[in-house]
């Protein structure tokens, strides 16, 4: 197997096939595409490993250097709603994640419940990032938090400066950017912000006992959320450059089928009990729980999966001033099923 630092090109006969470069993190569900075990029909695939999503999203949207790429759901939806998106998408979802675990607080700020965030300064990695949209949606809709009573401070969690390209903030939001030489973790520890959220936890939690999770029992909270809503939040989707798709429309269905096959291969390997696939000693117990909660396929693709899932995300985006109205899910994705 080639190293993740190198791009991998399908070894199949290239005659008549369309060359396509895919940029995506090397998730287990993508590995069979990376190794060439799964080959999309009619395509010579070059898999470019990009393990830092924000860097990928910003460069892909600005430079459009990849034919196909992993893409932020909120970034893509925002561009589609404005009618100026250079991409089309297929309903394959490289990243899904519950985000309750990624709220951190400083106990000295007097925060004990989500409602206590009202009147506080909350650090957020990037205001419009998909994870933050979901997190604010949970606060407002599940815990009754008045988001207008929170002052948001945008910036990277564990380093000074911004997390990616600074965002355009909806009007009326109490907001500032962290322009200090301190990380959000430093600001949280010093009491300059009262809480943080996003996709990372502050490093201060390793050294300061006052820096803790808002939801210490996050696993049970997230399981209960899924059992109540049937939503495993979609973070990223797969985007195709519009001009590449228009030249070769068949690639959408071919890629979608290949993503599905690659995911199936990952599920088979994960459930191979003869040896542990990952460095998790009690993975067998985790798999038992996974099957109990999610059933046979814990990582569903397809437009029906997107309908409730991204439909909810778009409702949150409307509530948060990022969209004027929700976009029909059929407008977001090409017909591939």
Steps between C-alpha positions, in 0.01 A plus 500: 500500500626846416565755771226757573731781389492390138220512249381163372385443144285203401707230334224404258532560125461872444385469139164671470473573871453850641786616726361634827685635803325453834615693809376353827619393841604136524205376703441126540199534269728642228787255532384257230489790254847608607654155455318435171308204642188688387523672163224731373385380159632703207728710721874503561501628858787684663442513876660803661511465879403826671467444875432861602143576390496878552810547287346280231165679502651848479741414219250288306234771503748775411724318252284207383816295443333161558245328279327347802548582867370466849306820577346675799123455493429854623745658252346307212141572600578870540647521150211305346248731667675801346496341155876532449632156593774364271426149626224242487478224759418135557342372824805320636609628838868456593452658843217466750543586865306584812636822648376514860843376609670809359356761738749609767445735792696666776318402821604830658258672260208344685384289204328179601235457229467611135258776606783652706677594176261793466680825581838332455789532253529180297796419279416338167757376253315631195151642538358352179670159513261206484588375848422841654166519317401163646624599846308829507197315365518256789534784751199688363266216411584234757598711801309827453810720483444853366790530258458878477618521863838344418804702390702296253878513468632335183843343481707184505472297819860399567698761307471876456322641198221380274384150416500525122368790297304743722126475450229749416289531812122545476379847604393550859737240646708613798841403370871570495810329366784395725778736395714440805818295504325239715315185400136450593622239748716765666207742508274237656753420770544870577125565511506724191243266347268281705456204264614367163348285229586370157688190393781509757524510877740745667836362606451676834277212609813286544656738755215701653230316698260791448492440122254218439235384257154659518356152442719261704262214411509594132478144372167438671377846396591432137345153502178641642502772235534242224235273643262796522573660161665224289756764399871418489614850399653530154809720500645452151375394158667423167517784247581476128617795292203600291696526177650152552157350563345674199767352271449149641164469679542124553773560759247603767330161512830315452661682791196460724494125442872481572463697825227258607714197415799643683287559809370141487857372485587706810201361690602143415855561621383675815279203589777245445536370856803282425727799565441854619478740206575800721704555818192471719528207745125483561393568145277191508287662768495823300379311194226331702380842613533640149278225361248546781466875442548534122422162353679341206620822334611768748616736224213544256542679168230614258252781450252359752771507765564864404136604504448506878867539588599793279143625510551553873840662439340745256224580749773591747675712234176693443457550875858625524470745211723308260220416253185685404318171450578131481604349168314194363726201559453397134667829401807411704575161345522335162268203438727199550288229667 
